[in-house]
Amino acid sequence: MIRMLIVDDEEIITDGLFDVFSQLNLNLDLYKAYSGEEALDWMNTTRVDIVMSDIRMPGMDGLELMRNIRSNWPHCKIIFLTGYNDFDYVYQAIQSPGVSYLLKSEEYDKIIKAVTDAIHELENSLKFHDLVKQSREKLTTLETLAQGNYFRYLLQGTRTTEELVVDFRNLGIALDPTLPILVALANLQRTNTHHTFAESQNAALAVKFLAETFLEERTNSLGILDQYGDLVWLVQPKLAQVRDSEEAYSRTVKFLEGQFELMQQACHDSLGITFAITLCADTCEWKQLSEIYDRMRSEQYWRAGDGAQMVQTVTLETIGTAANSRTLREKAESLAIHLEGGNREGYLHLFNELMKTAFDERGNGGPFALELYYTIALNLLSYINRWELHDKVGTTGLMQRDRHSSWQDSYEFLKQTAESLFNLRLSVERNRAAAVIEKIRLYIEEHLGEDLSLVRLASVIHFNPSYLSRLFKQESGVNLSEYIDEVRMEKAKNLLKKDELKIAEVGVQVGYETPHSFTRFFKKSTSMTPAEYREIVRK
């Protein structure tokens, strides 16, 4: 929400502009000040996006206010209201970017247009910052790509070719998702066994960057770190060489065998690192990547000797089946992410998917089903422990699979436990929201004659103003400003029914410092003045 401050030492101008913009659907959070000093107090309290100010005021004039604005909120747009004789002021003001001016004699239409122009400039500026942010996020994504995050998405095999095209373009990956790939796996071994995790990561990255110089002449490749700290290369021949695809890939396999040997020697001599390479000579479709990667890891695990300086070329016929639990275990671990994030739908969808793979056709579970059960149970127990929910969600039987009469019952128990945690979280969120709204309502009733601006109310509960505004509307069904007006009106009516207070004193008690402002507010709500209302209720 864009925050606008109206500043003028003439109350009738300030209040008039405030009323005009209050009635427009510009989604503005409006404030007003009657001096430059008061405006500065606001800007020391909260962000201000647009300031509409008289340029010539007693005390702090508009130019001094502008200098203070620039030092605190450089993005703020300034609209000066000037008189005919303010040329020297205006000349100084327009030398500063983001400043415009209007004559005080202008019609409201021109004033409104100046504000809407400022809003559009701010929105375009925010879009620009979003582009910068996206650029930074892209760089961050490329960095984490080396650590295998995106590789895990590829291994899940859930991306369509069209989605891969978009992913590769956004991530700057020079591979073609419509063509097959060759896969190579390197298990890194350091000659110095005493090393930290950071050192291992840096060593793997050094090998990755070195490999680019060895492979870039003849291939397009992507080197990534998997979750085990090993290197994986996905390789395609240069596009110009793919006319006879079978021959091009065959030649590329031979090229890789030779280059990997050179890389091993270079890494040993310069980095003190040796690594075993397993290279699959058969091409791999992207949807097969998960299966082939698993089978290659299995083949490397059962290799002959320690694998130092080994380049092993395998085919799909010669390598065995993969360890079948990796992908499913990773999905089970993803459940913990859905649980922590409160994503009930994602959790249940993935849980049901795992249920289908956990048992054989007769509904019996084997070692994997047992491992999967305790993986999920441990995630649930960890969540319960972390948030101290033992008295609200029972854990009896959670880590005792054999207490359940069947495999189906045991997994149903896990599902019900997760459902209870999601329900509890939703209930807690609603209760906390209700408590916050009740606190705000109570504060409004007790401080009706004081500052009830959105910024002030937000400071009471230590939220940002925009979130408080949205939360109040979400929980109460009315805007916060509308609610405050309703409470003020109710209080004003009750006070006007009595004769103890003058009308001006009633206005002060409900938050209006001047009789003129109170009368305008009351008449807008009731179509009668406070005096007319008092006269009616007396009869």
C-alpha positions in Angstrom: 0.0 0.0 0.0 1.4 3.4 -1.0 1.6 5.9 1.9 0.9 9.6 1.3 1.3 12.5 3.6 -0.5 15.9 3.0 1.3 18.9 4.6 0.0 22.4 4.8 -0.1 25.0 7.6 -3.6 26.0 6.5 -6.0 23.4 8.1 -8.8 23.9 5.6 -6.5 23.0 2.7 -5.0 20.0 4.5 -8.3 18.6 5.6 -9.9 19.3 2.3 -7.3 17.4 0.3 -7.4 14.6 2.9 -11.2 14.3 2.4 -10.9 14.3 -1.4 -8.3 11.6 -1.6 -10.1 9.6 1.1 -13.0 9.2 -1.2 -11.0 8.1 -4.2 -10.2 4.4 -4.9 -6.4 4.9 -5.1 -5.5 2.4 -2.4 -3.6 5.1 -0.5 -2.7 5.0 3.2 -3.3 8.7 4.0 -1.9 11.0 6.7 -1.8 14.7 7.2 0.4 17.2 9.0 0.0 20.9 9.7 3.6 21.9 9.7 7.0 20.8 8.3 8.0 19.7 11.8 5.0 17.5 12.2 5.6 16.0 8.8 9.1 15.2 9.8 7.9 13.4 12.9 5.7 11.2 10.6 8.7 10.4 8.4 10.8 9.5 11.4 8.1 7.1 12.4 7.3 5.3 9.1 8.0 5.1 5.4 6.4 7.7 3.3 6.0 7.3 -0.5 4.3 10.5 -1.6 4.4 13.9 0.1 2.1 16.7 -1.0 3.2 19.9 0.7 2.9 23.6 0.7 6.2 25.0 -0.4 6.0 28.2 1.7 5.3 27.5 5.4 6.3 29.1 8.7 9.1 27.4 10.5 10.3 24.5 8.3 9.4 25.4 4.7 8.9 23.0 1.9 12.5 23.1 0.6 13.9 22.2 4.0 11.3 19.5 4.3 12.4 18.2 0.9 16.0 17.9 2.0 15.0 15.9 5.0 12.8 13.7 2.9 15.7 13.0 0.5 17.9 11.9 3.4 15.3 9.5 4.9 13.2 8.2 2.0 15.0 8.9 -1.3 12.3 7.1 -3.4 9.6 9.4 -2.1 7.8 11.5 -4.7 7.2 15.2 -3.7 4.4 17.3 -5.0 4.6 21.0 -4.0 1.6 23.3 -3.8 2.7 26.8 -4.7 1.4 30.3 -5.0 2.0 32.6 -8.0 4.8 34.4 -6.2 6.8 31.3 -5.3 9.0 31.2 -8.4 12.3 31.2 -6.5 11.1 28.3 -4.4 9.9 26.4 -7.4 13.1 26.9 -9.3 15.1 25.4 -6.4 12.6 22.5 -6.0 12.6 21.4 -9.6 16.3 20.9 -9.6 15.7 17.8 -7.5 14.5 14.6 -9.2 11.1 13.2 -8.2 9.7 16.6 -7.5 6.7 18.3 -9.2 4.7 21.3 -8.4 1.1 22.6 -8.8 -0.5 26.0 -8.2 -2.8 26.1 -5.3 -5.5 27.5 -7.6 -5.5 24.4 -9.7 -8.7 22.3 -10.0 -8.8 19.1 -8.0 -8.6 17.1 -11.3 -5.1 18.3 -11.9 -4.1 17.6 -8.3 -5.5 14.1 -8.5 -3.7 13.5 -11.8 -0.4 14.6 -10.2 -0.9 12.0 -7.4 -1.9 9.2 -9.8 1.2 10.0 -11.9 3.4 9.7 -8.8 1.7 6.4 -8.0 2.4 5.0 -11.4 6.0 6.1 -11.2 6.4 4.3 -7.9 4.7 1.2 -9.2 7.1 1.2 -12.2 10.0 1.7 -9.9 8.9 -1.3 -7.9 8.7 -3.4 -11.0 12.2 -2.3 -11.9 13.4 -3.4 -8.4 11.6 -6.7 -8.9 13.6 -7.2 -12.1 16.8 -6.5 -10.2 15.7 -8.9 -7.5 14.9 -11.6 -10.1 18.4 -11.1 -11.6 20.0 -11.6 -8.2 17.8 -14.6 -7.6 18.9 -16.0 -10.9 22.6 -15.6 -9.9 21.8 -17.3 -6.6 20.1 -20.1 -8.4 23.1 -20.6 -10.6 25.3 -20.8 -7.5 23.1 -23.3 -5.8 22.9 -25.3 -9.0 26.5 -26.3 -8.3 25.3 -27.8 -5.0 22.8 -30.0 -6.7 19.5 -28.3 -5.8 18.2 -28.2 -9.3 19.6 -31.7 -10.0 17.2 -33.0 -7.4 14.3 -31.7 -9.4 15.7 -33.4 -12.5 16.0 -36.6 -10.6 12.4 -36.5 -9.5 11.5 -36.7 -13.2 8.4 -34.5 -12.9 9.5 -31.8 -15.3 8.0 -31.9 -18.8 10.1 -31.0 -21.9 8.3 -27.6 -22.1 9.1 -26.9 -18.5 12.8 -27.9 -19.0 13.0 -25.5 -21.9 11.9 -22.7 -19.6 14.1 -23.8 -16.7 17.2 -24.1 -18.9 16.7 -20.7 -20.4 16.2 -19.0 -17.1 19.2 -20.8 -15.5 21.5 -20.3 -18.5 22.0 -24.0 -19.1 23.5 -24.7 -22.5 21.8 -28.1 -23.0 18.9 -29.0 -25.2 16.0 -30.7 -23.3 14.7 -32.2 -26.6 18.0 -34.2 -27.1 19.4 -37.1 -25.1 22.4 -36.7 -22.8 25.4 -38.7 -21.7 25.9 -39.0 -18.0 29.2 -39.2 -16.1 29.6 -39.6 -12.3 32.8 -38.7 -10.4 33.5 -39.9 -6.9 36.1 -37.5 -5.4 38.9 -38.7 -3.2 41.3 -36.3 -1.5 44.9 -37.4 -0.7 44.6 -35.5 2.6 41.8 -37.2 4.6 41.6 -34.4 7.2 39.3 -31.8 5.6 36.3 -29.7 6.4 33.0 -29.7 4.6 33.8 -26.3 3.1 37.1 -27.6 1.8 35.4 -30.6 0.2 32.9 -28.3 -1.5 35.6 -26.0 -2.7 37.6 -28.9 -4.0 34.6 -30.3 -5.9 33.9 -26.8 -7.4 37.5 -26.5 -8.5 37.2 -29.8 -10.3 33.9 -28.7 -11.9 35.5 -25.4 -13.2 38.6 -27.2 -14.4 36.4 -29.7 -16.3 34.7 -26.9 -18.2 38.0 -26.0 -19.9 38.5 -29.6 -20.9 35.0 -30.2 -22.2 33.9 -27.0 -23.7 35.6 -27.4 -27.1 33.6 -30.4 -28.2 30.6 -30.5 -25.9 27.9 -28.6 -24.1 28.0 -29.8 -20.5 26.5 -29.1 -17.1 28.6 -30.1 -14.0 26.7 -30.3 -10.8 27.3 -31.5 -7.2 24.9 -34.1 -6.0 23.7 -34.5 -2.4 26.6 -36.8 -1.6 29.3 -34.3 -2.6 30.1 -36.1 -5.9 30.2 -34.5 -9.3 27.8 -35.4 -12.1 28.2 -34.3 -15.7 25.3 -34.1 -18.2 26.9 -33.9 -21.7 25.7 -33.3 -25.2 27.8 -33.0 -28.4 27.9 -29.5 -29.8 24.7 -28.9 -31.8 26.6 -28.7 -35.1 27.8 -32.3 -34.6 24.3 -33.8 -33.9 23.3 -34.3 -37.6 24.3 -38.0 -37.3 23.3 -38.3 -33.7 24.4 -41.9 -33.1 27.9 -41.3 -34.5 28.1 -37.9 -32.7 27.3 -39.4 -29.3 29.7 -42.3 -29.9 32.6 -39.9 -30.8 31.7 -37.8 -27.7 32.0 -40.9 -25.5 35.6 -41.5 -26.7 36.3 -37.8 -26.3 35.1 -37.9 -22.7 37.2 -41.0 -21.9 40.3 -39.2 -23.0 39.5 -35.8 -21.4 38.6 -37.4 -18.1 42.0 -39.1 -17.9 43.7 -35.7 -18.6 41.5 -34.1 -15.9 42.4 -36.7 -13.4 46.1 -36.1 -13.9 45.7 -32.3 -13.8 43.6 -32.5 -10.6 46.1 -34.9 -8.9 49.0 -32.6 -9.7 47.5 -29.2 -9.0 44.8 -29.9 -6.4 45.9 -33.1 -4.7 42.6 -34.7 -5.7 41.9 -38.0 -7.3 38.5 -39.2 -8.5 36.9 -42.3 -10.0 34.8 -41.7 -13.1 31.9 -43.9 -14.2 30.7 -42.9 -17.7 27.6 -44.4 -19.3 28.2 -44.9 -23.1 24.4 -45.2 -23.8 22.5 -42.0 -24.3 19.9 -41.1 -21.6 16.5 -39.5 -22.2 15.8 -36.8 -19.6 12.9 -38.8 -18.1 15.4 -41.7 -17.6 17.9 -39.6 -15.7 16.8 -40.7 -12.2 17.0 -44.4 -13.0 20.4 -44.2 -14.8 21.9 -42.0 -12.1 20.9 -44.6 -9.5 22.3 -47.5 -11.5 25.6 -45.7 -12.0 26.0 -44.9 -8.3 25.3 -48.6 -7.6 27.9 -49.7 -10.2 30.5 -47.3 -8.7 29.8 -48.6 -5.2 30.6 -52.2 -6.3 33.7 -51.2 -8.3 36.9 -53.1 -8.2 39.6 -51.5 -6.0 39.5 -48.0 -4.6 38.8 -46.4 -7.9 41.6 -43.9 -7.8 42.3 -42.5 -11.3 39.6 -44.9 -12.7 37.6 -44.2 -15.8 35.0 -46.9 -16.2 32.7 -46.9 -19.2 29.5 -48.8 -18.8 26.4 -49.6 -20.7 22.8 -50.1 -19.6 23.2 -53.8 -20.3 26.3 -54.2 -18.1 25.2 -52.3 -15.0 22.8 -53.7 -12.5 19.5 -52.4 -11.1 19.5 -49.3 -8.9 19.0 -49.1 -5.2 15.2 -48.5 -5.4 14.7 -46.5 -2.3 16.6 -43.2 -2.9 13.9 -41.3 -4.7 11.1 -42.5 -2.4 13.2 -41.6 0.7 13.8 -38.1 -0.7 10.0 -37.8 -1.2 9.5 -38.9 2.4 11.9 -36.2 3.5 9.9 -33.7 1.3 7.0 -34.4 3.6 8.8 -32.7 6.4 9.1 -29.6 4.3 5.4 -29.6 3.6 4.7 -30.1 7.3 6.9 -27.3 8.4 5.4 -24.9 5.8 1.8 -25.8 6.7 1.1 -27.1 3.2 -1.6 -29.7 4.0 -2.5 -30.3 0.3 1.0 -30.9 -0.8 1.7 -33.2 2.2 -1.3 -35.4 1.7 -0.8 -35.7 -2.1 2.8 -36.8 -1.5 1.8 -39.1 1.4 -0.8 -40.9 -0.7 1.7 -41.2 -3.6 4.2 -42.9 -1.2 1.4 -45.2 0.2 0.9 -46.6 -3.3 4.6 -47.6 -3.6 5.1 -48.9 -0.1 3.3 -52.2 -0.4 3.2 -55.1 -2.7 0.0 -56.2 -4.6 -1.2 -58.1 -1.5 -0.8 -55.1 0.8 2.3 -56.5 2.5 5.3 -54.3 3.3 8.9 -55.2 3.2 12.1 -53.6 4.5 11.5 -50.4 2.5 8.0 -50.0 3.8 9.5 -50.3 7.3 12.2 -47.7 6.6 9.6 -45.4 5.0 7.3 -45.7 8.0 10.0 -44.7 10.5 11.3 -41.9 8.3 7.9 -40.3 8.3 7.3 -41.1 12.0 10.6 -39.5 12.9 9.7 -36.4 10.9 6.4 -36.1 12.8 8.1 -36.7 16.2 10.7 -34.1 15.4 8.0 -31.5 14.5 6.1 -32.3 17.7 9.2 -32.0 19.9 10.3 -28.7 18.2 7.0 -27.0 18.9 6.3 -28.7 22.2 3.0 -30.2 21.2 3.1 -33.4 23.2 0.1 -32.4 25.4 -2.0 -31.6 22.2 -1.0 -34.4 19.9 -0.2 -37.9 21.3 2.9 -39.7 20.3 2.1 -43.1 21.7 2.7 -45.7 19.1 4.4 -43.3 16.7 7.8 -45.0 16.9 6.3 -48.5 17.5 5.2 -49.8 14.1 4.4 -53.3 15.5 1.7 -51.8 17.7 -0.6 -51.5 14.7 -2.5 -54.5 13.4 -1.6 -54.0 9.7 0.7 -52.0 7.4 -2.4 -50.0 6.2 -3.3 -49.2 9.8 0.2 -48.0 10.7 0.3 -45.6 7.7 -3.2 -44.5 8.4 -2.0 -43.6 11.9 0.8 -41.5 10.5 -1.7 -39.7 8.2 -4.1 -39.0 11.1 -1.2 -37.6 13.2 -0.2 -35.3 10.4 -3.8 -34.2 9.9 -4.0 -33.4 13.7 -0.8 -31.2 13.4 -2.2 -29.3 10.4 -5.5 -28.7 12.2 -3.7 -27.6 15.4 -1.6 -25.2 13.4 -4.6 -23.7 11.7 -6.4 -23.4 15.0 -3.4 -21.7 16.7 -3.1 -19.2 13.8 -6.8 -18.3 14.0 -6.7 -17.9 17.8 -3.6 -15.7 17.6 -5.2 -13.6 14.9 -8.4 -13.2 16.9 -6.4 -12.2 20.0 -4.5 -9.6 18.0 -7.7 -8.1 16.5 -9.3 -8.0 20.0 -6.2 -6.2 21.3 -6.5 -3.6 18.5 -10.3 -3.2 19.2 -9.7 -2.6 22.9 -6.9 -0.2 22.2 -9.1 1.8 19.8 -11.9 2.0 22.4 -9.5 3.1 25.2 -7.6 5.7 23.0 -10.4 7.0 20.8 -9.4 10.7 21.3 -5.7 9.9 20.4 -3.7 9.0 17.3 -5.3 6.0 15.7 -3.4 6.0 12.5 -2.5 2.7 10.9 1.2 3.3 11.8 0.4 3.9 15.4 -1.9 0.8 15.7 0.7 -1.3 14.0 3.3 -0.2 16.6 1.0 -1.5 19.4 1.3 -5.1 18.2 4.7 -4.8 16.4 3.4 -5.6 12.9 4.0 -3.6 9.8 1.0 -1.4 8.9 0.1 -3.1 5.6 -0.1 -6.5 7.3 -2.2 -5.2 10.1 -4.6 -3.6 7.6 -4.9 -6.9 5.7 -5.3 -9.0 8.8 -8.0 -6.8 10.3 -10.0 -6.9 7.1 -9.5 -10.7 6.8 -10.6 -11.4 10.4 -13.3 -8.7 10.8 -14.7 -8.3 7.3 -14.4 -4.5 7.4 -11.5 -2.1 6.8 -9.7 -0.9 9.9 -10.5 2.8 9.1 -14.2 2.0 8.7 -14.2 0.2 12.0 -12.6 3.2 13.7 -15.2 5.5 12.2 -18.0 3.3 13.4 -16.6 3.3 17.0 -16.1 7.0 16.9 -19.7 7.5 15.6 -21.1 5.3 18.4 -19.2 7.1 21.0 -20.1 10.5 19.6 -23.8 9.7 19.6 -23.7 8.5 23.2 -21.9 11.7 24.3 -24.2 13.9 22.3 -27.2 12.5 24.1 -25.9 14.0 27.3 -25.6 17.7 28.0 -22.4 17.7 30.0 -20.1 18.3 27.1 -20.1 20.9 24.4 -20.1 19.7 20.8 -16.5 20.7 20.3 -15.5 18.7 23.5 -17.4 15.7 22.1 -15.3 16.0 18.9 -12.1 16.0 20.8 -13.0 13.0 22.8 -13.6 11.0 19.6 -10.4 12.1 17.9 -11.3 15.4 16.1 -9.3 18.4 17.2 -11.3 21.0 15.4 -15.1 21.5 15.4 -15.1 21.8 11.7 -13.5 18.4 11.2 -15.9 16.7 13.6 -19.0 18.3 12.0 -17.9 17.2 8.6 -17.3 13.6 9.8 -20.6 13.5 11.6 -22.7 14.9 8.8 -21.1 12.6 6.3 -22.1 9.6 8.4 -25.6 10.7 9.5 -26.6 13.5 7.0 -27.0 15.9 9.9 -24.8 18.0 12.1 -24.0 17.1 15.7 -26.2 20.0 16.8 -29.1 18.8 14.8 -28.6 15.3 16.1 -28.5 16.5 19.7 -31.7 18.5 19.2 -33.5 15.4 17.8 -32.5 13.1 20.6 -33.5 15.6 23.2 -37.1 15.6 22.0 
